[in-house]
């Protein structure tokens, strides 16, 4: 993968991370569509590993966000139960 292509992928992944952090799902969707439009079968093994690592990082970030959201929902539920007593 050329330096420019790796740089473009890094920028795309950063956009994805930022959109996850800011809960900007429209930007997330657009950036993911770009990422998923890459023809993986045309990549060398090294390039595929590089991209796979980036995708794993995105998945981890999404899991972290889901956990934070689940905790927030649980806290809100606990507060509501306490308030209703």
MDTraj code that builds the backbone (N, CA, C; nanometers):
import mdtraj as md
import numpy as np

residues = "UNK UNK UNK UNK UNK UNK UNK UNK UNK UNK UNK UNK UNK UNK UNK UNK UNK UNK UNK UNK UNK UNK UNK UNK UNK UNK UNK UNK UNK UNK UNK UNK UNK UNK UNK UNK UNK UNK UNK UNK UNK UNK UNK UNK UNK UNK UNK UNK UNK UNK UNK UNK UNK UNK UNK UNK UNK UNK UNK UNK UNK UNK UNK UNK UNK UNK UNK UNK UNK UNK UNK UNK UNK UNK UNK UNK UNK UNK UNK UNK UNK UNK UNK UNK UNK".split()
xyz = np.array([
    [0.0868, -0.1168, 0.0000],
    [0.0000, 0.0000, 0.0000],
    [0.0904, 0.1216, 0.0000],
    [0.0668, 0.2107, -0.0895],
    [0.1477, 0.3310, -0.0955],
    [0.1276, 0.4183, 0.0266],
    [0.2253, 0.5014, 0.0510],
    [0.2202, 0.5899, 0.1679],
    [0.0940, 0.6763, 0.1647],
    [0.0613, 0.7285, 0.0481],
    [-0.0561, 0.8143, 0.0356],
    [-0.1841, 0.7374, 0.0683],
    [-0.1913, 0.6137, 0.0230],
    [-0.3117, 0.5337, 0.0486],
    [-0.3245, 0.5028, 0.1978],
    [-0.2120, 0.4686, 0.2628],
    [-0.2155, 0.4434, 0.4076],
    [-0.2561, 0.5696, 0.4820],
    [-0.2049, 0.6830, 0.4382],
    [-0.2399, 0.8101, 0.5016],
    [-0.3895, 0.8371, 0.4848],
    [-0.4416, 0.8119, 0.3657],
    [-0.5853, 0.8305, 0.3419],
    [-0.6682, 0.7378, 0.4304],
    [-0.6226, 0.6137, 0.4453],
    [-0.6937, 0.5203, 0.5319],
    [-0.6883, 0.5654, 0.6772],
    [-0.5709, 0.6123, 0.7199],
    [-0.5585, 0.6632, 0.8570],
    [-0.6548, 0.7792, 0.8804],
    [-0.6631, 0.8701, 0.7853],
    [-0.7541, 0.9842, 0.7979],
    [-0.8998, 0.9373, 0.8019],
    [-0.9320, 0.8394, 0.7204],
    [-1.0675, 0.7855, 0.7178],
    [-1.1012, 0.7198, 0.8519],
    [-1.0074, 0.6428, 0.9049],
    [-1.0289, 0.5773, 1.0344],
    [-1.0432, 0.6820, 1.1443],
    [-0.9642, 0.7876, 1.1391],
    [-0.9764, 0.8948, 1.2385],
    [-1.1142, 0.9606, 1.2314],
    [-1.1657, 0.9787, 1.1088],
    [-1.3013, 1.0334, 1.0936],
    [-1.4038, 0.9404, 1.1584],
    [-1.3820, 0.8111, 1.1409],
    [-1.4735, 0.7138, 1.1997],
    [-1.4677, 0.7217, 1.3515],
    [-1.3461, 0.7233, 1.4081],
    [-1.3314, 0.7335, 1.5534],
    [-1.3968, 0.8607, 1.6067],
    [-1.3742, 0.9711, 1.5394],
    [-1.4314, 1.0981, 1.5832],
    [-1.5842, 1.0945, 1.5760],
    [-1.6367, 1.0387, 1.4699],
    [-1.7828, 1.0322, 1.4572],
    [-1.8435, 0.9432, 1.5652],
    [-1.7721, 0.8379, 1.6049],
    [-1.8204, 0.7525, 1.7139],
    [-1.8206, 0.8314, 1.8440],
    [-1.7112, 0.9011, 1.8717],
    [-1.7002, 0.9793, 1.9953],
    [-1.8077, 1.0866, 2.0046],
    [-1.8370, 1.1500, 1.8924],
    [-1.9321, 1.2613, 1.8912],
    [-2.0757, 1.2164, 1.8634],
    [-2.0958, 1.0856, 1.8548],
    [-2.2282, 1.0310, 1.8231],
    [-2.2838, 1.0884, 1.6932],
    [-2.1965, 1.1096, 1.5969],
    [-2.2368, 1.1625, 1.4670],
    [-2.2539, 1.0439, 1.3718],
    [-2.3726, 0.9856, 1.3743],
    [-2.3949, 0.8620, 1.3025],
    [-2.4007, 0.8805, 1.1511],
    [-2.4359, 0.9983, 1.1065],
    [-2.4379, 1.0241, 0.9618],
    [-2.2955, 1.0213, 0.9059],
    [-2.2027, 1.0905, 0.9737],
    [-2.0627, 1.0880, 0.9302],
    [-2.0041, 0.9480, 0.9438],
    [-2.0422, 0.8785, 1.0503],
    [-1.9952, 0.7413, 1.0706],
    [-2.0381, 0.6533, 0.9532],
    [-2.1638, 0.6644, 0.9154],
    [-2.2167, 0.5831, 0.8055],
    [-2.1424, 0.6119, 0.6751],
    [-2.1217, 0.7398, 0.6458],
    [-2.0525, 0.7773, 0.5221],
    [-1.9091, 0.7256, 0.5208],
    [-1.8394, 0.7427, 0.6325],
    [-1.6997, 0.6994, 0.6398],
    [-1.6894, 0.5470, 0.6320],
    [-1.7807, 0.4774, 0.6971],
    [-1.7787, 0.3310, 0.6914],
    [-1.8097, 0.2814, 0.5508],
    [-1.8992, 0.3493, 0.4810],
    [-1.9282, 0.3108, 0.3426],
    [-1.8027, 0.3240, 0.2570],
    [-1.7254, 0.4302, 0.2793],
    [-1.6000, 0.4470, 0.2055],
    [-1.5023, 0.3355, 0.2395],
    [-1.4912, 0.3055, 0.3684],
    [-1.3982, 0.2015, 0.4115],
    [-1.4380, 0.0659, 0.3543],
    [-1.5660, 0.0368, 0.3579],
    [-1.6128, -0.0933, 0.3102],
    [-1.6158, -0.1037, 0.1580],
    [-1.5999, 0.0084, 0.0892],
    [-1.5975, 0.0040, -0.0574],
    [-1.4608, -0.0378, -0.1110],
    [-1.3638, -0.0487, -0.0217],
    [-1.2303, -0.0912, -0.0636],
    [-1.2372, -0.2380, -0.1057],
    [-1.1790, -0.2686, -0.2182],
    [-1.1783, -0.4062, -0.2683],
    [-1.0660, -0.4817, -0.1980],
    [-1.1023, -0.5554, -0.0946],
    [-1.0046, -0.6229, -0.0106],
    [-0.9231, -0.7266, -0.0868],
    [-0.9840, -0.7918, -0.1838],
    [-0.9128, -0.8966, -0.2571],
    [-0.7980, -0.8413, -0.3418],
    [-0.7965, -0.7114, -0.3664],
    [-0.6887, -0.6522, -0.4457],
    [-0.5700, -0.6101, -0.3592],
    [-0.5827, -0.6214, -0.2283],
    [-0.4768, -0.5784, -0.1377],
    [-0.3724, -0.6880, -0.1200],
    [-0.2491, -0.6456, -0.0981],
    [-0.1452, -0.7420, -0.0635],
    [-0.1720, -0.7926, 0.0775],
    [-0.1027, -0.8983, 0.1179],
    [-0.1227, -0.9532, 0.2521],
    [-0.0892, -0.8492, 0.3586],
    [0.0183, -0.7751, 0.3377],
    [0.0589, -0.6707, 0.4326],
    [-0.0476, -0.5614, 0.4420],
    [-0.0971, -0.5193, 0.3272],
    [-0.1999, -0.4153, 0.3245],
    [-0.3295, -0.4630, 0.3898],
    [-0.3643, -0.5889, 0.3646],
    [-0.4858, -0.6446, 0.4239],
    [-0.4730, -0.6505, 0.5759],
    [-0.3555, -0.6893, 0.6263],
    [-0.3327, -0.6921, 0.7711],
    [-0.3435, -0.5519, 0.8297],
    [-0.2873, -0.4545, 0.7602],
    [-0.2944, -0.3155, 0.8049],
    [-0.4403, -0.2718, 0.8171],
    [-0.5168, -0.2976, 0.7132],
    [-0.6573, -0.2573, 0.7121],
    [-0.7384, -0.3366, 0.8141],
    [-0.7095, -0.4653, 0.8275],
    [-0.7793, -0.5480, 0.9255],
    [-0.7562, -0.4939, 1.0666],
    [-0.6332, -0.4519, 1.0958],
    [-0.6030, -0.3928, 1.2261],
    [-0.6841, -0.2667, 1.2503],
    [-0.7000, -0.1863, 1.1481],
    [-0.7804, -0.0643, 1.1605],
    [-0.9269, -0.0983, 1.1879],
    [-0.9774, -0.1984, 1.1184],
    [-1.1166, -0.2383, 1.1378],
    [-1.1365, -0.2945, 1.2787],
    [-1.0392, -0.3716, 1.3276],
    [-1.0474, -0.4217, 1.4657],
    [-1.0516, -0.3059, 1.5648],
    [-0.9726, -0.2023, 1.5396],
    [-0.9721, -0.0851, 1.6273],
    [-1.1086, -0.0170, 1.6286],
    [-1.1703, -0.0084, 1.5130],
    [-1.3036, 0.0517, 1.5032],
    [-1.4039, -0.0323, 1.5825],
    [-1.3965, -0.1641, 1.5662],
    [-1.4873, -0.2522, 1.6404],
    [-1.4697, -0.2343, 1.7907],
    [-1.3455, -0.2247, 1.8366],
    [-1.3190, -0.2044, 1.9794],
    [-1.3766, -0.0723, 2.0276],
    [-1.3620, 0.0312, 1.9474],
    [-1.4147, 0.1626, 1.9843],
    [-1.5671, 0.1574, 1.9949],
    [-1.6304, 0.0878, 1.9035],
    [-1.7763, 0.0747, 1.9070],
    [-1.8192, -0.0024, 2.0315],
    [-1.7464, -0.1096, 2.0655],
    [-1.7781, -0.1852, 2.1873],
    [-1.7660, -0.0969, 2.3110],
    [-1.6601, -0.0160, 2.3171],
    [-1.6424, 0.0758, 2.4301],
    [-1.7608, 0.1714, 2.4402],
    [-1.8020, 0.2242, 2.3257],
    [-1.9144, 0.3179, 2.3228],
    [-2.0430, 0.2480, 2.3674],
    [-2.0632, 0.1245, 2.3240],
    [-2.1813, 0.0490, 2.3647],
    [-2.1819, 0.0272, 2.5159],
    [-2.0660, -0.0058, 2.5720],
    [-2.0567, -0.0278, 2.7166],
    [-2.0888, 0.1002, 2.7933],
    [-2.0357, 0.2124, 2.7472],
    [-2.0648, 0.3407, 2.8120],
    [-2.2140, 0.3718, 2.8056],
    [-2.2731, 0.3478, 2.6898],
    [-2.4158, 0.3736, 2.6723],
    [-2.4994, 0.2815, 2.7608],
    [-2.4608, 0.1544, 2.7694],
    [-2.5344, 0.0604, 2.8546],
    [-2.5274, 0.1037, 3.0008],
    [-2.4101, 0.1488, 3.0449],
    [-2.3959, 0.1966, 3.1828],
    [-2.4820, 0.3202, 3.2065],
    [-2.4845, 0.4082, 3.1092],
    [-2.5649, 0.5298, 3.1207],
    [-2.7134, 0.4950, 3.1313],
    [-2.7579, 0.4026, 3.0489],
    [-2.8976, 0.3594, 3.0529],
    [-2.9288, 0.2942, 3.1871],
    [-2.8370, 0.2114, 3.2362],
    [-2.8576, 0.1465, 3.3658],
    [-2.8660, 0.2502, 3.4769],
    [-2.7777, 0.3491, 3.4734],
    [-2.7809, 0.4552, 3.5745],
    [-2.9122, 0.5321, 3.5696],
    [-2.9591, 0.5618, 3.4496],
    [-3.0861, 0.6330, 3.4357],
    [-3.2008, 0.5481, 3.4903],
    [-3.1957, 0.4185, 3.4647],
    [-3.2981, 0.3276, 3.5146],
    [-3.2951, 0.3223, 3.6671],
    [-3.1745, 0.3176, 3.7240],
    [-3.1604, 0.3161, 3.8699],
    [-3.2140, 0.4450, 3.9312],
    [-3.1851, 0.5564, 3.8681],
    [-3.2334, 0.6859, 3.9174],
    [-3.3858, 0.6898, 3.9121],
    [-3.4424, 0.6395, 3.8028],
    [-3.5885, 0.6393, 3.7888],
    [-3.6517, 0.5518, 3.8964],
    [-3.5934, 0.4351, 3.9230],
    [-3.6463, 0.3468, 4.0274],
    [-3.6420, 0.4168, 4.1627],
    [-3.5311, 0.4835, 4.1909],
    [-3.5153, 0.5535, 4.3181],
    [-3.6174, 0.6662, 4.3294],
    [-3.6370, 0.7385, 4.2201],
    [-3.7300, 0.8510, 4.2177],
    [-3.8742, 0.8045, 4.2361],
    [-3.9068, 0.6887, 4.1807],
    [-4.0434, 0.6368, 4.1869],
    [-4.0785, 0.5764, 4.3229],
    [-3.9779, 0.5552, 4.4073],
    [-4.0039, 0.4940, 4.5392],
    [-4.0625, 0.5931, 4.6341],
])
top = md.Topology()
chain = top.add_chain()
for i, resn in enumerate(residues, 1):
    res = top.add_residue(resn, chain, resSeq=i)
    for name in ("N", "CA", "C"):
        top.add_atom(name, md.element.get_by_symbol(name[0]), res)
traj = md.Trajectory(xyz[None], top)
